[in-house]
Amino acid sequence: MKKILLIEDDELILKMVQFKLKKEGFQVYIARDGDSGIKAFLDIKPDLVITDVMVPFKSGLEVTYLIKKDHPKTPVIVLSALGEEENSVKQAFQLGADDFISKPFNPNELMLRIQRYI
């Protein structure tokens, strides 16, 4: 079973994505901030990471950089709320993100993007 780490502090989005991923047969790990996201990443070695840009302690962009620096083959999908994405998109890709999705998004679109990587 493929493992996905979801780093998200918005409870509604977290539950929606977690439900969809579990329904599709993935093992889902949750972190609600960047620090615990990095710790979880090192502990579980997921097959893919989904991170929001705006999470407490370490931003999703910092998380992306830290993961990609030592684990460049692990796919990272970055989520960002509408309005903050213009700079975030560019920065996310510069830091190694594999994909970027603006919130709000359709869970089916997220699944298509995940399937592209694992």
A tleap script that builds the chain and sets N, CA, C and O, in Angstrom:
source leaprc.protein.ff14SB
mol = sequence {
  NMET LYS LYS ILE LEU LEU ILE GLU ASP ASP
  GLU LEU ILE LEU LYS MET VAL GLN PHE LYS
  LEU LYS LYS GLU GLY PHE GLN VAL TYR ILE
  ALA ARG ASP GLY ASP SER GLY ILE LYS ALA
  PHE LEU ASP ILE LYS PRO ASP LEU VAL ILE
  THR ASP VAL MET VAL PRO PHE LYS SER GLY
  LEU GLU VAL THR TYR LEU ILE LYS LYS ASP
  HIE PRO LYS THR PRO VAL ILE VAL LEU SER
  ALA LEU GLY GLU GLU GLU ASN SER VAL LYS
  GLN ALA PHE GLN LEU GLY ALA ASP ASP PHE
  ILE SER LYS PRO PHE ASN PRO ASN GLU LEU
  MET LEU ARG ILE GLN ARG TYR CILE
}
set mol.1.N position { 0.842 -1.181 0.000 }
set mol.1.CA position { 0.000 0.000 0.000 }
set mol.1.C position { 0.891 1.250 0.000 }
set mol.1.O position { 1.810 1.362 0.811 }
set mol.2.N position { 0.616 2.175 -0.904 }
set mol.2.CA position { 1.402 3.406 -1.020 }
set mol.2.C position { 1.064 4.351 0.133 }
set mol.2.O position { -0.087 4.469 0.551 }
set mol.3.N position { 2.106 5.019 0.631 }
set mol.3.CA position { 1.952 5.934 1.767 }
set mol.3.C position { 2.009 7.385 1.285 }
set mol.3.O position { 2.889 7.772 0.517 }
set mol.4.N position { 1.038 8.177 1.764 }
set mol.4.CA position { 1.000 9.601 1.438 }
set mol.4.C position { 0.984 10.392 2.742 }
set mol.4.O position { 0.207 10.106 3.653 }
set mol.5.N position { 1.857 11.390 2.810 }
set mol.5.CA position { 1.884 12.311 3.939 }
set mol.5.C position { 1.162 13.579 3.539 }
set mol.5.O position { 1.513 14.214 2.544 }
set mol.6.N position { 0.151 13.951 4.313 }
set mol.6.CA position { -0.632 15.158 4.065 }
set mol.6.C position { -0.327 16.167 5.174 }
set mol.6.O position { -0.596 15.910 6.347 }
set mol.7.N position { 0.236 17.317 4.792 }
set mol.7.CA position { 0.548 18.379 5.754 }
set mol.7.C position { -0.422 19.526 5.494 }
set mol.7.O position { -0.295 20.258 4.513 }
set mol.8.N position { -1.387 19.664 6.388 }
set mol.8.CA position { -2.490 20.613 6.180 }
set mol.8.C position { -3.071 20.983 7.536 }
set mol.8.O position { -3.281 20.111 8.380 }
set mol.9.N position { -3.335 22.282 7.753 }
set mol.9.CA position { -3.916 22.702 9.025 }
set mol.9.C position { -5.393 23.078 8.917 }
set mol.9.O position { -6.038 23.325 9.936 }
set mol.10.N position { -5.930 23.125 7.715 }
set mol.10.CA position { -7.355 23.394 7.518 }
set mol.10.C position { -8.113 22.069 7.674 }
set mol.10.O position { -8.009 21.174 6.836 }
set mol.11.N position { -8.874 21.969 8.765 }
set mol.11.CA position { -9.533 20.706 9.128 }
set mol.11.C position { -10.455 20.184 8.026 }
set mol.11.O position { -10.497 18.981 7.773 }
set mol.12.N position { -11.189 21.079 7.373 }
set mol.12.CA position { -12.127 20.662 6.331 }
set mol.12.C position { -11.385 20.037 5.139 }
set mol.12.O position { -11.763 18.969 4.659 }
set mol.13.N position { -10.352 20.697 4.680 }
set mol.13.CA position { -9.568 20.177 3.555 }
set mol.13.C position { -8.865 18.890 3.959 }
set mol.13.O position { -8.816 17.928 3.193 }
set mol.14.N position { -8.324 18.884 5.164 }
set mol.14.CA position { -7.632 17.694 5.665 }
set mol.14.C position { -8.563 16.473 5.624 }
set mol.14.O position { -8.189 15.420 5.107 }
set mol.15.N position { -9.771 16.622 6.169 }
set mol.15.CA position { -10.731 15.503 6.209 }
set mol.15.C position { -11.138 15.076 4.801 }
set mol.15.O position { -11.222 13.882 4.511 }
set mol.16.N position { -11.394 16.060 3.920 }
set mol.16.CA position { -11.817 15.747 2.560 }
set mol.16.C position { -10.733 14.954 1.814 }
set mol.16.O position { -11.012 13.927 1.196 }
set mol.17.N position { -9.493 15.452 1.887 }
set mol.17.CA position { -8.394 14.790 1.176 }
set mol.17.C position { -8.105 13.424 1.798 }
set mol.17.O position { -7.896 12.442 1.086 }
set mol.18.N position { -8.094 13.369 3.116 }
set mol.18.CA position { -7.847 12.091 3.803 }
set mol.18.C position { -8.887 11.048 3.394 }
set mol.18.O position { -8.535 9.906 3.099 }
set mol.19.N position { -10.161 11.432 3.376 }
set mol.19.CA position { -11.240 10.524 2.990 }
set mol.19.C position { -11.030 10.008 1.567 }
set mol.19.O position { -11.125 8.807 1.315 }
set mol.20.N position { -10.745 10.919 0.645 }
set mol.20.CA position { -10.564 10.555 -0.764 }
set mol.20.C position { -9.366 9.622 -0.941 }
set mol.20.O position { -9.449 8.636 -1.674 }
set mol.21.N position { -8.261 9.928 -0.277 }
set mol.21.CA position { -7.057 9.097 -0.407 }
set mol.21.C position { -7.277 7.698 0.157 }
set mol.21.O position { -6.871 6.707 -0.450 }
set mol.22.N position { -7.922 7.621 1.320 }
set mol.22.CA position { -8.195 6.304 1.920 }
set mol.22.C position { -9.123 5.488 1.025 }
set mol.22.O position { -8.938 4.285 0.841 }
set mol.23.N position { -10.134 6.179 0.469 }
set mol.23.CA position { -11.085 5.512 -0.426 }
set mol.23.C position { -10.365 4.944 -1.655 }
set mol.23.O position { -10.760 3.907 -2.187 }
set mol.24.N position { -9.316 5.625 -2.097 }
set mol.24.CA position { -8.547 5.188 -3.264 }
set mol.24.C position { -7.476 4.152 -2.898 }
set mol.24.O position { -6.727 3.700 -3.764 }
set mol.25.N position { -7.406 3.778 -1.617 }
set mol.25.CA position { -6.512 2.702 -1.210 }
set mol.25.C position { -5.137 3.124 -0.723 }
set mol.25.O position { -4.236 2.290 -0.637 }
set mol.26.N position { -4.955 4.397 -0.403 }
set mol.26.CA position { -3.663 4.858 0.102 }
set mol.26.C position { -3.638 4.820 1.626 }
set mol.26.O position { -4.670 4.965 2.281 }
set mol.27.N position { -2.457 4.626 2.171 }
set mol.27.CA position { -2.245 4.762 3.605 }
set mol.27.C position { -1.914 6.239 3.837 }
set mol.27.O position { -0.956 6.751 3.259 }
set mol.28.N position { -2.693 6.926 4.674 }
set mol.28.CA position { -2.566 8.373 4.831 }
set mol.28.C position { -2.019 8.729 6.205 }
set mol.28.O position { -2.505 8.253 7.231 }
set mol.29.N position { -1.009 9.567 6.200 }
set mol.29.CA position { -0.433 10.098 7.440 }
set mol.29.C position { -0.695 11.597 7.452 }
set mol.29.O position { -0.603 12.257 6.416 }
set mol.30.N position { -1.020 12.132 8.621 }
set mol.30.CA position { -1.421 13.526 8.755 }
set mol.30.C position { -0.419 14.285 9.624 }
set mol.30.O position { 0.039 13.784 10.651 }
set mol.31.N position { -0.094 15.489 9.195 }
set mol.31.CA position { 0.649 16.437 10.033 }
set mol.31.C position { -0.060 17.774 9.891 }
set mol.31.O position { -0.485 18.145 8.797 }
set mol.32.N position { -0.186 18.492 10.990 }
set mol.32.CA position { -0.924 19.759 10.967 }
set mol.32.C position { -0.010 20.980 10.960 }
set mol.32.O position { -0.486 22.115 10.997 }
set mol.33.N position { 1.299 20.749 10.913 }
set mol.33.CA position { 2.249 21.860 10.820 }
set mol.33.C position { 3.534 21.369 10.162 }
set mol.33.O position { 3.765 20.167 10.033 }
set mol.34.N position { 4.361 22.323 9.750 }
set mol.34.CA position { 5.577 21.983 9.019 }
set mol.34.C position { 6.585 21.173 9.828 }
set mol.34.O position { 7.209 20.254 9.298 }
set mol.35.N position { 6.748 21.509 11.106 }
set mol.35.CA position { 7.707 20.777 11.941 }
set mol.35.C position { 7.327 19.309 12.076 }
set mol.35.O position { 8.156 18.422 11.872 }
set mol.36.N position { 6.058 19.059 12.425 }
set mol.36.CA position { 5.640 17.658 12.572 }
set mol.36.C position { 5.591 16.970 11.205 }
set mol.36.O position { 5.727 15.750 11.116 }
set mol.37.N position { 5.395 17.755 10.144 }
set mol.37.CA position { 5.426 17.189 8.793 }
set mol.37.C position { 6.804 16.645 8.437 }
set mol.37.O position { 6.926 15.555 7.877 }
set mol.38.N position { 7.847 17.420 8.768 }
set mol.38.CA position { 9.221 16.960 8.508 }
set mol.38.C position { 9.534 15.723 9.344 }
set mol.38.O position { 10.126 14.764 8.850 }
set mol.39.N position { 9.131 15.751 10.617 }
set mol.39.CA position { 9.377 14.597 11.499 }
set mol.39.C position { 8.666 13.355 10.953 }
set mol.39.O position { 9.252 12.275 10.884 }
set mol.40.N position { 7.404 13.522 10.567 }
set mol.40.CA position { 6.634 12.399 10.020 }
set mol.40.C position { 7.277 11.888 8.738 }
set mol.40.O position { 7.346 10.679 8.514 }
set mol.41.N position { 7.748 12.800 7.899 }
set mol.41.CA position { 8.402 12.395 6.651 }
set mol.41.C position { 9.598 11.488 6.942 }
set mol.41.O position { 9.759 10.442 6.313 }
set mol.42.N position { 10.421 11.889 7.881 }
set mol.42.CA position { 11.618 11.109 8.213 }
set mol.42.C position { 11.255 9.772 8.851 }
set mol.42.O position { 11.953 8.779 8.647 }
set mol.43.N position { 10.168 9.739 9.623 }
set mol.43.CA position { 9.744 8.508 10.293 }
set mol.43.C position { 9.123 7.498 9.335 }
set mol.43.O position { 9.417 6.305 9.414 }
set mol.44.N position { 8.266 7.968 8.434 }
set mol.44.CA position { 7.489 7.018 7.616 }
set mol.44.C position { 7.970 6.850 6.184 }
set mol.44.O position { 7.565 5.899 5.514 }
set mol.45.N position { 8.818 7.741 5.695 }
set mol.45.CA position { 9.324 7.662 4.308 }
set mol.45.C position { 8.166 7.457 3.316 }
set mol.45.O position { 8.077 6.409 2.676 }
set mol.46.N position { 7.281 8.459 3.190 }
set mol.46.CA position { 6.115 8.301 2.312 }
set mol.46.C position { 6.506 8.252 0.829 }
set mol.46.O position { 7.602 8.654 0.439 }
set mol.47.N position { 5.579 7.748 0.027 }
set mol.47.CA position { 5.781 7.684 -1.423 }
set mol.47.C position { 5.489 9.030 -2.085 }
set mol.47.O position { 5.940 9.288 -3.201 }
set mol.48.N position { 4.727 9.895 -1.387 }
set mol.48.CA position { 4.364 11.201 -1.922 }
set mol.48.C position { 3.978 12.110 -0.758 }
set mol.48.O position { 3.456 11.646 0.255 }
set mol.49.N position { 4.241 13.410 -0.912 }
set mol.49.CA position { 3.879 14.402 0.108 }
set mol.49.C position { 2.965 15.444 -0.514 }
set mol.49.O position { 3.214 15.931 -1.617 }
set mol.50.N position { 1.896 15.780 0.214 }
set mol.50.CA position { 1.019 16.885 -0.163 }
set mol.50.C position { 1.120 17.889 0.981 }
set mol.50.O position { 0.850 17.548 2.133 }
set mol.51.N position { 1.507 19.120 0.669 }
set mol.51.CA position { 1.622 20.129 1.720 }
set mol.51.C position { 0.964 21.436 1.320 }
set mol.51.O position { 1.067 21.878 0.176 }
set mol.52.N position { 0.288 22.044 2.278 }
set mol.52.CA position { -0.253 23.384 2.091 }
set mol.52.C position { 0.898 24.370 2.248 }
set mol.52.O position { 1.840 24.094 2.990 }
set mol.53.N position { 0.845 25.505 1.572 }
set mol.53.CA position { 1.874 26.535 1.715 }
set mol.53.C position { 1.819 27.132 3.122 }
set mol.53.O position { 2.845 27.268 3.788 }
set mol.54.N position { 0.614 27.487 3.565 }
set mol.54.CA position { 0.453 28.179 4.835 }
set mol.54.C position { 0.131 27.205 5.966 }
set mol.54.O position { -1.037 26.979 6.285 }
set mol.55.N position { 1.164 26.635 6.563 }
set mol.55.CA position { 0.998 25.804 7.757 }
set mol.55.C position { 1.892 26.382 8.855 }
set mol.55.O position { 2.889 27.040 8.556 }
set mol.56.N position { 1.545 26.143 10.126 }
set mol.56.CA position { 2.335 26.717 11.228 }
set mol.56.C position { 3.774 26.201 11.296 }
set mol.56.O position { 4.098 25.140 10.763 }
set mol.57.N position { 4.610 26.967 11.954 }
set mol.57.CA position { 6.007 26.672 12.293 }
set mol.57.C position { 6.959 26.696 11.100 }
set mol.57.O position { 7.813 27.579 11.019 }
set mol.58.N position { 6.832 25.761 10.187 }
set mol.58.CA position { 7.596 25.799 8.932 }
set mol.58.C position { 6.567 25.844 7.809 }
set mol.58.O position { 5.611 25.067 7.812 }
set mol.59.N position { 6.754 26.744 6.852 }
set mol.59.CA position { 5.788 26.823 5.750 }
set mol.59.C position { 5.925 25.593 4.853 }
set mol.59.O position { 6.914 24.862 4.906 }
set mol.60.N position { 4.908 25.394 4.038 }
set mol.60.CA position { 4.958 24.299 3.076 }
set mol.60.C position { 6.116 24.450 2.102 }
set mol.60.O position { 6.631 23.459 1.585 }
set mol.61.N position { 6.528 25.697 1.849 }
set mol.61.CA position { 7.669 25.924 0.961 }
set mol.61.C position { 8.969 25.468 1.635 }
set mol.61.O position { 9.824 24.859 0.992 }
set mol.62.N position { 9.111 25.767 2.934 }
set mol.62.CA position { 10.285 25.285 3.672 }
set mol.62.C position { 10.297 23.765 3.721 }
set mol.62.O position { 11.341 23.136 3.550 }
set mol.63.N position { 9.134 23.186 3.954 }
set mol.63.CA position { 9.009 21.724 4.003 }
set mol.63.C position { 9.426 21.124 2.658 }
set mol.63.O position { 10.168 20.143 2.612 }
set mol.64.N position { 8.944 21.721 1.569 }
set mol.64.CA position { 9.294 21.237 0.228 }
set mol.64.C position { 10.803 21.263 0.036 }
set mol.64.O position { 11.396 20.289 -0.426 }
set mol.65.N position { 11.415 22.379 0.391 }
set mol.65.CA position { 12.872 22.513 0.253 }
set mol.65.C position { 13.608 21.447 1.061 }
set mol.65.O position { 14.515 20.791 0.550 }
set mol.66.N position { 13.215 21.277 2.324 }
set mol.66.CA position { 13.910 20.326 3.202 }
set mol.66.C position { 13.760 18.878 2.717 }
set mol.66.O position { 14.694 18.083 2.817 }
set mol.67.N position { 12.595 18.554 2.201 }
set mol.67.CA position { 12.377 17.193 1.685 }
set mol.67.C position { 13.189 16.983 0.407 }
set mol.67.O position { 13.908 15.992 0.277 }
set mol.68.N position { 13.070 17.912 -0.524 }
set mol.68.CA position { 13.715 17.753 -1.832 }
set mol.68.C position { 15.242 17.809 -1.750 }
set mol.68.O position { 15.933 17.214 -2.577 }
set mol.69.N position { 15.762 18.520 -0.755 }
set mol.69.CA position { 17.210 18.654 -0.591 }
set mol.69.C position { 17.862 17.285 -0.385 }
set mol.69.O position { 18.904 16.991 -0.972 }
set mol.70.N position { 17.236 16.448 0.458 }
set mol.70.CA position { 17.813 15.142 0.779 }
set mol.70.C position { 17.095 13.965 0.112 }
set mol.70.O position { 17.631 12.858 0.059 }
set mol.71.N position { 15.899 14.203 -0.389 }
set mol.71.CA position { 15.103 13.124 -1.004 }
set mol.71.C position { 14.482 13.625 -2.309 }
set mol.71.O position { 13.260 13.723 -2.416 }
set mol.72.N position { 15.315 13.941 -3.297 }
set mol.72.CA position { 14.814 14.578 -4.520 }
set mol.72.C position { 13.828 13.742 -5.321 }
set mol.72.O position { 13.084 14.287 -6.137 }
set mol.73.N position { 13.807 12.435 -5.109 }
set mol.73.CA position { 12.902 11.584 -5.887 }
set mol.73.C position { 11.493 11.499 -5.289 }
set mol.73.O position { 10.576 11.012 -5.951 }
set mol.74.N position { 11.309 11.962 -4.058 }
set mol.74.CA position { 9.981 11.928 -3.443 }
set mol.74.C position { 9.127 13.052 -4.030 }
set mol.74.O position { 9.479 14.224 -3.897 }
set mol.75.N position { 8.004 12.710 -4.679 }
set mol.75.CA position { 7.146 13.747 -5.255 }
set mol.75.C position { 6.485 14.602 -4.169 }
set mol.75.O position { 6.031 14.083 -3.149 }
set mol.76.N position { 6.437 15.911 -4.402 }
set mol.76.CA position { 5.772 16.843 -3.489 }
set mol.76.C position { 4.762 17.662 -4.279 }
set mol.76.O position { 5.104 18.307 -5.271 }
set mol.77.N position { 3.503 17.627 -3.820 }
set mol.77.CA position { 2.446 18.448 -4.400 }
set mol.77.C position { 2.128 19.544 -3.393 }
set mol.77.O position { 1.846 19.264 -2.228 }
set mol.78.N position { 2.175 20.792 -3.847 }
set mol.78.CA position { 1.942 21.939 -2.981 }
set mol.78.C position { 0.535 22.482 -3.218 }
set mol.78.O position { 0.104 22.640 -4.360 }
set mol.79.N position { -0.176 22.766 -2.122 }
set mol.79.CA position { -1.513 23.362 -2.180 }
set mol.79.C position { -1.421 24.808 -1.722 }
set mol.79.O position { -0.643 25.131 -0.824 }
set mol.80.N position { -2.211 25.676 -2.335 }
set mol.80.CA position { -2.210 27.079 -1.916 }
set mol.80.C position { -3.578 27.699 -2.151 }
set mol.80.O position { -4.236 27.429 -3.155 }
set mol.81.N position { -3.994 28.539 -1.202 }
set mol.81.CA position { -5.274 29.238 -1.336 }
set mol.81.C position { -5.186 30.264 -2.458 }
set mol.81.O position { -4.122 30.827 -2.716 }
set mol.82.N position { -6.300 30.499 -3.112 }
set mol.82.CA position { -6.361 31.514 -4.159 }
set mol.82.C position { -5.900 32.854 -3.596 }
set mol.82.O position { -6.209 33.187 -2.452 }
set mol.83.N position { -5.183 33.601 -4.372 }
set mol.83.CA position { -4.729 34.898 -3.931 }
set mol.83.C position { -3.274 34.908 -3.527 }
set mol.83.O position { -2.572 35.896 -3.742 }
set mol.84.N position { -2.812 33.807 -2.939 }
set mol.84.CA position { -1.410 33.761 -2.536 }
set mol.84.C position { -0.581 32.959 -3.525 }
set mol.84.O position { 0.627 32.800 -3.343 }
set mol.85.N position { -1.233 32.445 -4.584 }
set mol.85.CA position { -0.510 31.488 -5.408 }
set mol.85.C position { 0.520 32.068 -6.371 }
set mol.85.O position { 1.457 31.363 -6.743 }
set mol.86.N position { 0.383 33.312 -6.785 }
set mol.86.CA position { 1.287 33.807 -7.827 }
set mol.86.C position { 2.766 33.667 -7.442 }
set mol.86.O position { 3.546 33.065 -8.180 }
set mol.87.N position { 3.143 34.219 -6.299 }
set mol.87.CA position { 4.522 34.060 -5.842 }
set mol.87.C position { 4.800 32.653 -5.360 }
set mol.87.O position { 5.891 32.123 -5.566 }
set mol.88.N position { 3.809 32.044 -4.715 }
set mol.88.CA position { 3.989 30.707 -4.157 }
set mol.88.C position { 4.288 29.672 -5.237 }
set mol.88.O position { 5.132 28.799 -5.041 }
set mol.89.N position { 3.607 29.763 -6.369 }
set mol.89.CA position { 3.807 28.796 -7.447 }
set mol.89.C position { 5.262 28.824 -7.903 }
set mol.89.O position { 5.926 27.790 -7.977 }
set mol.90.N position { 5.734 30.009 -8.200 }
set mol.90.CA position { 7.102 30.160 -8.679 }
set mol.90.C position { 8.102 29.650 -7.641 }
set mol.90.O position { 9.025 28.900 -7.958 }
set mol.91.N position { 7.892 30.076 -6.397 }
set mol.91.CA position { 8.789 29.663 -5.321 }
set mol.91.C position { 8.752 28.149 -5.110 }
set mol.91.O position { 9.789 27.508 -4.942 }
set mol.92.N position { 7.542 27.591 -5.121 }
set mol.92.CA position { 7.391 26.145 -4.899 }
set mol.92.C position { 8.183 25.352 -5.935 }
set mol.92.O position { 8.892 24.406 -5.593 }
set mol.93.N position { 8.059 25.742 -7.197 }
set mol.93.CA position { 8.789 25.026 -8.245 }
set mol.93.C position { 10.303 25.243 -8.130 }
set mol.93.O position { 11.086 24.326 -8.381 }
set mol.94.N position { 10.706 26.448 -7.753 }
set mol.94.CA position { 12.140 26.714 -7.562 }
set mol.94.C position { 12.718 25.861 -6.434 }
set mol.94.O position { 13.892 25.493 -6.461 }
set mol.95.N position { 11.877 25.551 -5.440 }
set mol.95.CA position { 12.328 24.756 -4.297 }
set mol.95.C position { 12.198 23.253 -4.536 }
set mol.95.O position { 12.560 22.448 -3.678 }
set mol.96.N position { 11.675 22.879 -5.711 }
set mol.96.CA position { 11.640 21.457 -6.061 }
set mol.96.C position { 10.276 20.802 -6.111 }
set mol.96.O position { 10.187 19.601 -6.363 }
set mol.97.N position { 9.201 21.558 -5.879 }
set mol.97.CA position { 7.863 20.954 -5.933 }
set mol.97.C position { 7.622 20.321 -7.299 }
set mol.97.O position { 8.085 20.826 -8.322 }
set mol.98.N position { 6.896 19.218 -7.300 }
set mol.98.CA position { 6.582 18.519 -8.543 }
set mol.98.C position { 5.281 19.017 -9.163 }
set mol.98.O position { 5.091 18.942 -10.377 }
set mol.99.N position { 4.385 19.531 -8.311 }
set mol.99.CA position { 3.094 19.981 -8.810 }
set mol.99.C position { 2.521 21.011 -7.843 }
set mol.99.O position { 2.984 21.143 -6.710 }
set mol.100.N position { 1.511 21.734 -8.306 }
set mol.100.CA position { 0.918 22.819 -7.537 }
set mol.100.C position { -0.578 22.852 -7.819 }
set mol.100.O position { -0.995 22.815 -8.976 }
set mol.101.N position { -1.383 22.922 -6.769 }
set mol.101.CA position { -2.837 22.999 -6.944 }
set mol.101.C position { -3.363 24.159 -6.107 }
set mol.101.O position { -3.026 24.292 -4.931 }
set mol.102.N position { -4.199 24.999 -6.728 }
set mol.102.CA position { -4.825 26.112 -6.011 }
set mol.102.C position { -6.090 25.647 -5.318 }
set mol.102.O position { -6.865 24.866 -5.871 }
set mol.103.N position { -6.295 26.136 -4.096 }
set mol.103.CA position { -7.534 25.876 -3.367 }
set mol.103.C position { -8.550 26.933 -3.779 }
set mol.103.O position { -8.153 28.067 -4.048 }
set mol.104.N position { -9.803 26.626 -3.840 }
set mol.104.CA position { -10.376 25.294 -3.666 }
set mol.104.C position { -10.105 24.420 -4.886 }
set mol.104.O position { -9.928 24.930 -5.992 }
set mol.105.N position { -10.074 23.127 -4.689 }
set mol.105.CA position { -9.800 22.213 -5.794 }
set mol.105.C position { -10.741 21.025 -5.722 }
set mol.105.O position { -11.338 20.746 -4.682 }
set mol.106.N position { -10.862 20.339 -6.831 }
set mol.106.CA position { -11.680 19.143 -6.923 }
set mol.106.C position { -10.828 17.947 -6.481 }
set mol.106.O position { -9.729 17.754 -7.001 }
set mol.107.N position { -11.320 17.140 -5.528 }
set mol.107.CA position { -10.543 15.976 -5.073 }
set mol.107.C position { -10.169 15.020 -6.212 }
set mol.107.O position { -9.130 14.362 -6.160 }
set mol.108.N position { -11.016 14.950 -7.233 }
set mol.108.CA position { -10.697 14.074 -8.367 }
set mol.108.C position { -9.483 14.595 -9.142 }
set mol.108.O position { -8.681 13.807 -9.645 }
set mol.109.N position { -9.349 15.911 -9.235 }
set mol.109.CA position { -8.178 16.487 -9.897 }
set mol.109.C position { -6.917 16.151 -9.101 }
set mol.109.O position { -5.881 15.816 -9.676 }
set mol.110.N position { -7.016 16.243 -7.782 }
set mol.110.CA position { -5.878 15.877 -6.931 }
set mol.110.C position { -5.488 14.419 -7.169 }
set mol.110.O position { -4.302 14.105 -7.272 }
set mol.111.N position { -6.470 13.536 -7.256 }
set mol.111.CA position { -6.186 12.115 -7.487 }
set mol.111.C position { -5.475 11.906 -8.824 }
set mol.111.O position { -4.545 11.105 -8.910 }
set mol.112.N position { -5.902 12.615 -9.856 }
set mol.112.CA position { -5.245 12.488 -11.160 }
set mol.112.C position { -3.777 12.900 -11.063 }
set mol.112.O position { -2.900 12.261 -11.644 }
set mol.113.N position { -3.530 13.968 -10.324 }
set mol.113.CA position { -2.150 14.437 -10.173 }
set mol.113.C position { -1.318 13.444 -9.358 }
set mol.113.O position { -0.158 13.193 -9.686 }
set mol.114.N position { -1.897 12.884 -8.312 }
set mol.114.CA position { -1.186 11.899 -7.498 }
set mol.114.C position { -0.837 10.681 -8.347 }
set mol.114.O position { 0.283 10.176 -8.279 }
set mol.115.N position { -1.781 10.213 -9.135 }
set mol.115.CA position { -1.562 9.022 -9.958 }
set mol.115.C position { -0.453 9.252 -11.000 }
set mol.115.O position { 0.155 8.296 -11.481 }
set mol.116.N position { -0.201 10.488 -11.335 }
set mol.116.CA position { 0.889 10.809 -12.253 }
set mol.116.C position { 2.250 10.483 -11.629 }
set mol.116.O position { 3.215 10.194 -12.337 }
set mol.117.N position { 2.313 10.534 -10.307 }
set mol.117.CA position { 3.596 10.367 -9.623 }
set mol.117.C position { 3.792 9.012 -8.946 }
set mol.117.O position { 4.927 8.576 -8.752 }
set mol.118.N position { 2.696 8.342 -8.584 }
set mol.118.CA position { 2.866 7.022 -7.940 }
set mol.118.C position { 1.900 5.991 -8.484 }
set mol.118.O position { 1.915 4.840 -8.049 }
savepdb mol mol.pdb
quit
